[in-house]
Amino acid sequence: MRQKIFLLRRSLLIPCLAAAAMVAGGAGPARASEGQYLPEKDQQARLIRFPPAQHKKIDSALPEKKFLLQIASDTWGYFRDVTDRETGLPLDNVVIGSTYTKVGSFTSTTNIGLYLMCVVSAVDFGFISSTEAVHRLRLVMESLNKLETWENQPYNFYDTIDLTNSGKYVSSVDNGWLAAGLIVARQAYPDEFGAEMDMWLDRLDFSKLYDPRNAQLFGGYDAGHGKHSENHYGLLCTEPRLTSYIAIAKGDVPREHWFRLFRTLPKDWDWQNQTPRGVERKYSGWPVFNGHYRYGRIQFVPSWGGSMFEFLMPTLVLDEQRLAPEGLGLNNQRILSVQIHYALMRKRYPVWGMSPCAIPEETLGYREYGVTALGSKGYEDDGVVTPHATFLALAVDPAQAVKNLRRLAKIPGIYGEFGFYDSVNVRTGQVSPRLLCLDQGMSFIALANYLNDGAVRKRFHSYPPIQEQEDLLTVEKFF
């Protein structure tokens, strides 16, 4: 019987959708109800500042460091301003249109985790003082301590005003990103937050979301119905590998879990895009089928949808390029090469970078995009490119990433006071009017790592439990 596995991405940004967007072989988890969108009269009262100017130009010909620093400064503006002034929580998304604005007064634990990293990084850039950073972090921790939870595990969505939860769904991948943010902030400010953040890291018990029958993580737990999801996060080259790594580092799940994740889906799952080739090897005594797909002559390990997000979001904190030169790091290089070749050479798009994002033609639409050939099942690209994909690529090939950012910056209407808007349809030139906390966070943290000598990754790996498990990355040879 074919195992049901969770496949990415969590539809965070369609108001309050729960844990995962796509599932192989079964229905997904229960969906949370829609989050609030505030009336315009309430926006100024709850946010630090809103709305910003709709459009702003950035000179794509600036020297590299000045060009990227300007983008970083503008992107930080989202977290500087689109944060609830009382609870300190970042808002999931906003719409900045020519005739209207919308504010989604809800957030996710992923957003909160990324926000913690962004606040720390803003000090590294000199955008805010350590005093302001501590104040912002303190507000977040006070709000976290007020949240309703299931057995101390936070749900994936909360209202940013009254902190009520939406849907009572505990998401293993969302809580993994919350844990990552707590680790980074703890290492930055141990005297101020060490004990409190250690307490929270202890509370985030991933054993409650682990299935010993197949040594994989459930997608989550539906506290409203009192049951785990029917599906699991089963592929290594997808975003939840960060949760897997943290869960092992914390001692919540055994090391076996890492090696029981699929590199490629089993050969007899004949609905997948390719029949995988490869060899079986043993790591730490556990057999692993190191399978791969091919794109032309390039061998690679696929994700589910072939999106940049799945492959590269974990590199915001996991130092895969340094620690896994024959495994995940090498694979990251190869999939980036395929994304670039596919967009520029095969499809003749002016820019590259396919990943889940806002639908340019819809006010609140959101969907998965990717390079179909890079996925086990694969998302379509539909001509939609999202800037966050290029920022993630800074960890892998900075020269190509900066070149693409300069091209993106020339697209009319794609840049505003808070940096790049979320997406553009390169076939029509239609730009989304939305800014998404998740995508802004990925972009800002990627810039912080590139411009500040990997500062976020270094803090994450300086946490002893994380450091002690680095052999999970170093030991494996994919090809």
C-alpha positions, -999 to 999 in steps of 0.1 A, spaced: 0 0 0 14 33 -10 24 55 19 7 89 21 33 117 25 30 154 30 41 175 1 48 211 1 40 239 4 20 250 33 -5 275 19 3 301 45 -7 330 26 -42 323 14 -58 336 46 -52 310 73 -50 278 53 -34 251 74 -4 229 73 2 216 38 -9 225 4 -5 193 -16 -8 157 -6 1 125 -25 -24 98 -22 -50 114 2 -68 144 14 -49 171 33 -53 182 68 -82 202 81 -82 238 69 -82 267 93 -109 294 90 -101 326 73 -81 352 91 -93 388 96 -86 416 72 -88 449 91 -109 478 80 -87 506 67 -96 528 97 -80 503 121 -48 498 101 -30 529 114 -41 521 150 -26 486 152 5 489 129 36 508 135 31 525 101 9 517 71 4 521 42 37 529 25 41 544 -9 30 520 -36 60 522 -59 96 531 -56 125 528 -81 158 512 -73 188 518 -96 197 483 -109 232 497 -120 243 505 -85 275 487 -73 266 453 -58 269 460 -21 251 493 -24 224 477 -45 218 449 -21 220 471 10 193 493 -4 171 463 -10 178 450 25 169 484 40 136 486 21 127 449 28 133 455 65 106 482 63 80 454 62 90 441 96 97 476 109 62 488 101 38 459 94 40 446 130 12 449 156 24 477 179 9 460 210 15 422 205 47 427 185 37 400 160 43 404 122 13 403 100 10 375 74 4 396 44 -7 430 31 -21 443 -2 -9 477 -14 -30 485 -45 -35 517 -64 -71 521 -51 -72 500 -20 -51 484 8 -57 453 28 -41 441 60 -44 404 72 -44 406 110 -31 370 115 2 353 116 18 319 116 45 303 138 67 303 107 62 341 103 71 345 140 103 324 137 114 343 107 106 376 124 129 368 153 157 362 128 149 394 110 151 415 142 185 400 150 197 407 115 184 443 115 210 450 143 237 434 122 229 458 94 227 488 117 191 494 109 180 493 145 198 493 179 202 464 202 179 482 226 151 483 200 158 446 191 154 435 227 122 455 230 108 438 198 119 404 209 104 409 244 70 418 229 71 386 208 80 364 239 52 380 259 27 372 232 40 336 228 35 331 265 -2 340 261 -10 317 233 -35 288 237 -17 256 228 -22 219 225 0 201 251 23 231 250 25 229 212 14 262 195 -11 261 167 0 273 132 -21 304 130 -31 331 155 -48 365 153 -23 393 158 -47 414 179 -64 391 204 -40 361 199 -69 337 194 -60 306 173 -75 297 141 -82 260 133 -65 243 163 -40 227 139 -4 220 152 19 220 122 53 202 125 69 223 98 57 257 111 68 249 146 102 239 132 107 274 119 95 288 152 122 267 169 148 279 144 140 315 151 142 310 189 176 294 185 190 323 164 176 349 188 188 330 218 223 328 205 222 366 197 209 376 231 216 348 256 217 371 287 184 386 279 164 356 266 185 325 271 164 309 299 130 319 284 139 307 250 154 274 263 120 269 281 102 273 248 126 251 229 120 224 255 82 229 251 84 224 214 83 186 216 84 171 182 81 136 196 43 144 198 44 148 160 65 117 152 52 84 139 75 56 150 58 32 126 76 47 96 101 69 114 87 101 98 70 132 110 32 136 107 22 167 89 6 178 122 -20 173 148 -56 183 145 -65 192 181 -100 200 171 -107 164 161 -81 148 184 -60 131 158 -28 133 138 -29 140 101 -31 109 79 -1 120 60 37 124 67 65 147 56 84 120 37 108 137 12 143 150 23 146 177 -4 117 197 9 114 224 35 105 202 65 140 187 66 148 217 89 122 205 114 136 169 111 171 182 119 160 203 149 139 174 162 169 151 161 192 177 177 167 182 205 165 145 211 128 144 204 132 118 176 159 93 168 186 98 142 171 70 122 144 95 112 169 114 89 178 83 70 142 71 67 133 102 46 130 95 9 157 109 -13 136 98 -42 102 81 -40 102 43 -43 107 30 -78 73 13 -78 55 46 -74 51 47 -111 31 80 -111 62 100 -104 79 121 -131 108 97 -136 118 63 -125 147 70 -101 182 56 -107 208 53 -80 225 31 -55 219 20 -19 244 30 7 246 28 45 249 58 68 252 54 106 242 18 99 209 27 81 204 18 45 196 47 22 186 45 -15 206 75 -30 183 78 -60 183 107 -85 164 120 -115 180 135 -146 176 168 -165 196 164 -196 229 152 -183 224 167 -148 217 143 -120 197 157 -91 175 147 -62 140 160 -66 116 178 -43 78 174 -46 70 204 -68 104 215 -82 102 249 -64 131 269 -51 115 272 -17 115 235 -11 151 231 -20 167 262 -5 146 277 24 165 254 49 198 270 38 187 302 56 200 284 88 215 251 77 250 255 63 245 229 36 269 244 11 298 241 35 288 209 53 273 188 26 295 194 -5 286 159 -19 250 158 -6 224 186 -1 249 213 -10 258 198 -43 221 192 -51 213 228 -43 238 238 -70 224 215 -96 187 224 -91 196 261 -93 214 254 -126 183 236 -139 160 264 -128 181 290 -146 185 269 -178 148 261 -178 136 297 -175 162 315 -196 170 290 -223 140 267 -226 112 291 -219 130 323 -229 118 342 -199 137 374 -190 143 363 -154 142 331 -134 130 319 -100 99 297 -97 85 291 -63 51 293 -45 39 328 -43 10 352 -48 -9 349 -81 -2 382 -99 -37 384 -115 -56 379 -82 -59 402 -52 -56 374 -26 -47 344 -47 -18 322 -39 -5 289 -55 25 267 -60 48 273 -89 80 254 -99 99 237 -126 79 205 -132 110 184 -142 126 191 -108 97 176 -88 85 141 -81 51 153 -92 60 188 -102 43 223 -102 37 242 -134 55 275 -138 28 295 -158 52 323 -164 52 334 -128 85 344 -111 89 354 -75 119 374 -62 123 354 -30 136 325 -51 165 346 -63 173 358 -28 175 322 -16 199 315 -45 224 339 -29 236 310 -7 244 289 -38 255 311 -67 257 348 -57 269 360 -91 239 345 -109 215 357 -81 227 393 -82 225 393 -120 189 382 -118 180 407 -91 192 435 -114 170 422 -142 140 419 -118 145 455 -106 140 467 -142 104 452 -144 79 481 -141 60 482 -109 77 453 -92 95 474 -66 80 495 -38 89 511 -5 91 476 12 112 461 -15 101 437 -42 64 429 -46 58 392 -43 55 380 -79 53 389 -116 39 371 -146 67 376 -171 44 367 -200 20 396 -193 40 420 -170 13 418 -144 28 424 -109 11 412 -77 0 440 -53 9 418 -23 37 416 2 39 383 22 57 380 55 71 346 47 86 357 14 99 390 28 114 371 57 132 346 34 145 375 13 158 396 42 175 367 60 191 356 28 205 391 23 217 391 59 236 359 54 252 371 22 262 406 33 271 397 69 292 367 65 266 341 71 256 356 104 222 339 108 236 304 99 265 309 122 243 317 151 221 287 144 251 263 142 267 278 173 238 263 194 255 231 208 227 206 200 226 218 164 264 216 161 265 181 175 244 167 146 263 182 117 275 148 106 239 142 93 249 167 66 286 158 61 282 120 59 261 117 28 270 114 -9 241 118 -32 256 108 -65 
